[in-house]
């Protein structure tokens, strides 16, 4: 690089311009020659700056992009993007991201502490209990799949609540899952315990859909969006091994005793601040089959039908201070038993309103028949108050009054405290 001559010329010109006495002692310089020298200096400095900028741009290109053309076959030209066509190849993550994410998925732990006061002789709860601590491990496997694992740690042991892989880039715009999952039946069944908007699950879920465990089993799921110009519409079909809720709901005695779940969900924005979510669900499985104690039980099945609706209102201007969520779910059960068909049903209706920055108030009405004895009916009312100290903790109180079909009325006050650490992924909306 010719740095020294250029610098000398620059110093010479500066000396001529800044030293009038020395310039006066010499011959009067030619103004046109000085202008030509200045232009030459500008040109040389401009070329050097452009060369340095080019080197800086070349040094900032990721290593994967620099080496990729060398490894590519010479006979095949690089793909050229055309308008409306995506030709993006598989691009590896930068070294910094790959080193931190490949072996370190997003990890979070959510604690769910529950206390109970009052009297309940039918379904009593401990005065104090660490109901559950959920540990989640979530990460992208590759550009075509992601994996989610949820471990539930309770006072009685550890279990795999969910663990599945999701294939996101299948032909025909399908999305598939395989592993242990909570079935896509209704709304409450899909929620983990800490994501339920109350301290407990409604009576219809406990009596007809298997309680806290619900329809959760090993299986495969296939979902697809149905394009249309009116609403968001999604259809889901699932096949499970056939064991759910500890065998109280579904019990697989042979490999062919599979359980099936189907769901059609529609979503639509009514206004810029209000939306409506509707779902229709169906489930079929075996509750008993084969021979037990030399008694032929035959093949008995349970079928569930469900309709759920959710209305959300959240004004854009005051979204952090006010919102409203109304929920309802109706479920019908058809359970074959040795003593005949049991046709049971149940439902709940709830409303939750945020009246301040961190405060929520709500109520719930629910009733449900018993799945194995439809003549028994439970009903209940609840009032809930929730306070959020921060984004990582939650304090909730619930007064619950339950009238059991096979026992006395129970009046209880439930207190829940939840706290979380780590990056926990969002649950289905």
Secondary structure, DSSP 8 states (H G I E B T S, - for coil): --HHHHHHHHHHHHHHHH-HHHHHHS----HHHHHHHHHHHHHHHHHHHHHHHHHHHHHTS-HHHHHHHHHS-TTS------TT----------HHHHHHHSS--EEEEEEEEEEEEEE-SSS---SEEEEEEEEEEEEEEETTEEEEEEEEEETTEEEEEEEEEEE---GGGEEEEEEEEE--STTGGGS-GGGSSSSS--HHHHHHS-TTT-SEEEEEEEEEE---SSSEEEEEEEEE-S-BGGGTSB--SSTT--EEEEEEEEEEESSSSEEEEEEEEEEEEEEEEEEETTEEEEEEEEEEEEEEEEEEE--STTTTT-EEEEEEEEEEEEE--TT--EEEEEEEEEEEEE-SSSEEEEEEEEEEE-SS-TT-EEEEEEEEEEEEEETTEEEEEEEEEEE-TTS-EEEEEEEEEEEEEE-------
